[in-house]
Amino acid sequence: MHAITIEQPGSFTWAEVPDPTPAEGEVVVEVTASAVNRADVMQRQGHYPPPPGAPPYPGLECSGVITAVGPGVTGHHVGERVCALLAGGGYAEQVAVPAGQLLPIPQGLSLQEAAALPEVACTVWSNVVDIARLRQGETLLVHGGGGGIGTFAIQLGKALGATVIATARESKHAQLKDLGADLTIDYTSTDFVEATRDFTDGRGANVILDIIGARYLDKNVAALAPDGRIAIIGMQGGRRGEFDLGALMTKRGSISAATLRARPIPDKARIVRGVHERIWPLVGAGTIRPIIDRTMAMSEAAEAHRLMESSDHIGKILLLP
Ligand SMILES: NC(=O)c1ccc[n+]([C@@H]2O[C@H](COP(=O)([O-])OP(=O)(O)OC[C@H]3O[C@@H](n4cnc5c(N)ncnc54)[C@H](OP(=O)(O)O)[C@@H]3O)[C@@H](O)[C@H]2O)c1
């Protein structure tokens, strides 16, 4: 088969590589589509090696058709159309996946469109709902509202009955409002802490989904409501920082920080089950839809990464082998 290989940090080659074979508990999927994630950009640059046992090629999600079923797998068959959460290897013609990371194609979506969902659905579900326990009537602040994660988080927040505030460059605001954002903040010109407080009558956000990390620690605490929860999933603003713990304690706030890729396989299977039970019906009903900026050939993966690094996209960039 062919896959995107990284022979030197920063560069991609669409190269011939050995076909995957399914290990115990795995299936092999012939890839119809994969999607670009920020983690793939870091992997290409040499900053984010795949976890042990994962395929060496980038790609954290895909959709496609099962072509082989490994020992010990029950409930799946050759020819089944699926999408999957991957630890790597989506930028390829075929990929081996633990069966617990498979999801059916949601009702009403094409096989290709379904590739836009597994990574964002699992990340947002596990951090915003499973960890931060967003509840109906609360306010969710989503940083990076225009990205793949952000466009999904806005829709999920609304579906759960929350008020949603999103930060993004202004050119993206109209689309984020269409997705349900109650307030959009241009973080390049407006202080999101003040805007969030004003919009919530001084209370602040109950849950903050953060992709910036160190640079926003103090500001996120300042924008947080009493008993609020900050869920950090990215470090686009650095990994080491200082913040006023006293301010967090006064609010009885909490901060979580979690990455999906490095989680043990049974943990991922649990998250995938939660997504299947709670999120897939919302997708099937059209309440949440995949937001796809554009679709590109897998051989153009380097160009797709340049687009992601420019942040000029809204939602997901799909890659087709
Ligand atoms: N922990 C996990 O398990 C996990 C899983 C998946 C993703 N992530 C992380 O989540 C983040 C988003 O991923 P993604 O795939 O959605 O990437 P993406 O599509 O590139 O979205 C990132 C967005 O951030 C915006 N942005 C940049 N600086 C910002 C700032 N200071 N304030 C608000 N927005 C800002 C960019 O748009 P504008 O600047 O144009 O508004 C862009 O839309 C990444 O850091 C990624 O590593 C973590």
The ligand as an SDF file (V2000), in Angstrom:
LIG
                    3D

 48 52  0  0  0  0  0  0  0  0999 V2000
   -5.6590   16.8220   23.9590 N   0  0  0  0  0  0  0  0  0  0  0  0
   -6.1990   16.1850   22.9600 C   0  0  0  0  0  0  0  0  0  0  0  0
   -6.5390   15.0110   23.0620 O   0  0  0  0  0  0  0  0  0  0  0  0
   -6.4170   16.9030   21.6600 C   0  0  0  0  0  0  0  0  0  0  0  0
   -7.0990   16.2820   20.6110 C   0  0  0  0  0  0  0  0  0  0  0  0
   -7.3190   17.0010   19.4360 C   0  0  0  0  0  0  0  0  0  0  0  0
   -6.8490   18.3210   19.3450 C   0  0  0  0  0  0  0  0  0  0  0  0
   -6.1690   18.8610   20.3900 N   0  0  0  0  0  0  0  0  0  0  0  0
   -5.6510   20.2380   20.3150 C   0  0  0  0  0  0  0  0  0  0  0  0
   -6.7370   21.1050   20.1270 O   0  0  0  0  0  0  0  0  0  0  0  0
   -6.2930   22.2430   19.3960 C   0  0  0  0  0  0  0  0  0  0  0  0
   -7.2300   22.4920   18.2300 C   0  0  0  0  0  0  0  0  0  0  0  0
   -7.1070   21.4280   17.3120 O   0  0  0  0  0  0  0  0  0  0  0  0
   -7.8230   21.5110   15.9000 P   0  0  0  0  0  0  0  0  0  0  0  0
   -7.5940   20.2320   15.2140 O   0  0  0  0  0  0  0  0  0  0  0  0
   -9.1790   22.0410   16.0660 O   0  0  0  0  0  0  0  0  0  0  0  0
   -6.9040   22.6270   15.1970 O   0  0  0  0  0  0  0  0  0  0  0  0
   -7.3300   23.7650   14.1970 P   0  0  0  0  0  0  0  0  0  0  0  0
   -8.4250   23.2850   13.3110 O   0  0  0  0  0  0  0  0  0  0  0  0
   -6.0870   24.2690   13.5670 O   0  0  0  0  0  0  0  0  0  0  0  0
   -7.9310   24.8840   15.1390 O   0  0  0  0  0  0  0  0  0  0  0  0
   -7.1250   25.7120   15.9280 C   0  0  0  0  0  0  0  0  0  0  0  0
   -7.7770   27.0830   15.9400 C   0  0  0  0  0  0  0  0  0  0  0  0
   -7.1530   27.9020   16.8920 O   0  0  0  0  0  0  0  0  0  0  0  0
   -7.3880   29.2360   16.5220 C   0  0  0  0  0  0  0  0  0  0  0  0
   -6.5150   30.0590   17.3500 N   0  0  0  0  0  0  0  0  0  0  0  0
   -5.1850   30.2380   17.2740 C   0  0  0  0  0  0  0  0  0  0  0  0
   -4.7740   31.0370   18.2980 N   0  0  0  0  0  0  0  0  0  0  0  0
   -5.8820   31.3300   19.0290 C   0  0  0  0  0  0  0  0  0  0  0  0
   -6.1190   32.1000   20.2170 C   0  0  0  0  0  0  0  0  0  0  0  0
   -5.1320   32.7260   20.8560 N   0  0  0  0  0  0  0  0  0  0  0  0
   -7.3720   32.1530   20.6950 N   0  0  0  0  0  0  0  0  0  0  0  0
   -8.3780   31.5200   20.0820 C   0  0  0  0  0  0  0  0  0  0  0  0
   -8.2150   30.8060   18.9420 N   0  0  0  0  0  0  0  0  0  0  0  0
   -6.9820   30.7080   18.4400 C   0  0  0  0  0  0  0  0  0  0  0  0
   -7.2090   29.2470   15.0130 C   0  0  0  0  0  0  0  0  0  0  0  0
   -8.0940   30.1040   14.3480 O   0  0  0  0  0  0  0  0  0  0  0  0
   -8.1120   31.6920   14.3100 P   0  0  0  0  0  0  0  0  0  0  0  0
   -6.8330   32.1490   14.9710 O   0  0  0  0  0  0  0  0  0  0  0  0
   -8.1710   32.0650   12.8630 O   0  0  0  0  0  0  0  0  0  0  0  0
   -9.3480   32.0830   15.0310 O   0  0  0  0  0  0  0  0  0  0  0  0
   -7.6760   27.8270   14.6400 C   0  0  0  0  0  0  0  0  0  0  0  0
   -8.9980   27.8540   14.1090 O   0  0  0  0  0  0  0  0  0  0  0  0
   -4.8620   21.9720   19.0000 C   0  0  0  0  0  0  0  0  0  0  0  0
   -4.0190   22.6380   19.9020 O   0  0  0  0  0  0  0  0  0  0  0  0
   -4.7200   20.4750   19.1600 C   0  0  0  0  0  0  0  0  0  0  0  0
   -3.4160   20.0830   19.4280 O   0  0  0  0  0  0  0  0  0  0  0  0
   -5.9530   18.1810   21.5250 C   0  0  0  0  0  0  0  0  0  0  0  0
  1  2  1  0
  2  3  2  0
  2  4  1  0
  4  5  1  0
  4 48  2  0
  5  6  2  0
  6  7  1  0
  7  8  2  0
  8  9  1  0
  8 48  1  0
  9 10  1  0
  9 46  1  0
 10 11  1  0
 11 12  1  0
 11 44  1  0
 12 13  1  0
 13 14  1  0
 14 15  2  0
 14 16  1  0
 14 17  1  0
 17 18  1  0
 18 19  2  0
 18 20  1  0
 18 21  1  0
 21 22  1  0
 22 23  1  0
 23 24  1  0
 23 42  1  0
 24 25  1  0
 25 26  1  0
 25 36  1  0
 26 27  1  0
 26 35  1  0
 27 28  2  0
 28 29  1  0
 29 30  1  0
 29 35  2  0
 30 31  1  0
 30 32  2  0
 32 33  1  0
 33 34  2  0
 34 35  1  0
 36 37  1  0
 36 42  1  0
 37 38  1  0
 38 39  2  0
 38 40  1  0
 38 41  1  0
 42 43  1  0
 44 45  1  0
 44 46  1  0
 46 47  1  0
M  CHG  2   8   1  16  -1
M  END
$$$$
